[in-house]
């Protein structure tokens, strides 16, 4: 056996000086040979901690072993038992905080963990190039409605279709995919990949109706009358602002609006698509998560000369993926650490011209366990900016919640659903993903979707048994 490499097999990428001017995918993927080289690093643990750290409990050692043995079909079969969106997860899931963090190889001081996410992407991309065999179930076990076609809703739909249910997804926008389509940029998650993954779920018999705003186009009462159960997975896409002076100036955006215009509405392909995006010289982005990275890196690709991220904590507290941070630095994104905007400054025409900020220092820990940022008196400074993008989180979808007051909410305004069953306060109505947890990761939303599918199946079958007993 060849000596096990200390480090991960590198994945080829577009050079920073080239990719910062286009929206093509940054990471180019493993070749089969590179994947086999990386797969050979896996220790094949019998009690694999990587599995328990995966929100959808993929049998990671088994699919990696299949790659090593050049059994790509077998690797794909293993993945498909656990996930409906492997090509997406392989690209955007924070493996470094989940399965790879638990990797026993990586827990030694000498070795890096196995590149589990990159290997998942390898198998998934291979599978997407193969003929798709449709194995539809009879769809006679019951009817289920799903509200929202993001990663949680798609996961639930795919799993329920495999179990034999007639599933319809209602999507408010004109394209399915939720945050996968409107939120994550092309250079990180190509839309053709999202479309192929969704097409495979549709191929299992799932129906998707777009341009349907539940609460307006159709009511929840109508859904409850016509379906045996319903899963609410509308996400948390409502924009949030700090509310500082000058927020109404032209040039101040929420990350939701900015990224939706760029991604879903193809603003990055203007004028081929009729969605103009104002090209400016100076852009600032407020926030430190993956959404902030996506907005800043998109602005750079749209032609901004100076792009800065303002983050009120330090690099050590940055919540964004390490990979995304490094990519942003390579692409010329600047950082103002321990800083926070306190006012947007405009010109006589109401256009943004600068952002007034203040220095911060870290005080005592807050409820999240992170040290709370505290303003430093008399430390104000100015950053020139024609566009400011606030990426400080999103709120719950009020269109649905305001028209469906029966469902109980928690103290933060999200749907109150049981963590272990996804059950809400209304029998037959389940909920999961960001509408329950607040903005989180794709894979956590998928994990909730898998729980919901199993619980919906159990609920409907129990109702049928009770009905037969009372006849």
ABEGO torsion letter per residue (X at the ends): XBBBBABBBBBBBBBAAAAAABABBABAEBBAAAAAAAAAABAGBABBAAAAABAAGBBAAAAAAAAAAGBAAAAAAAAAAABABAAAAAAABBAAABAAAABAAAABAABBBBBAAAAAAAAAAAAAABBBBBBBBAGAAEBBBBBEABAAAAAAAAAAAAAGBBBBBBBABABBGEAAAAABBAAABBAAAAAAAAAAAAAAGBBBBBGBBBGAABBAAAAAAABABBBBBAEBABBBBAGBBGAABBGBBBAAAAAAAAAAAGAAAOAABBBBBBBBABBBBBEABAAAAAAAAAAAAAGBABBBBBBABBAAABABBAAAAAAAAAAGBBBBBGBBBABBBBBAAGBBABBBBBBBBBBBBBAAGBBBBBBBBGABBBBBBABBBBBAEBBBBAAAAAABAABBBBAAGBBBBBAAAGBBABBGBBBBEAAAAEBBBAAAAAAAAAAAAAAAAAAAAAAAAAAAAAX
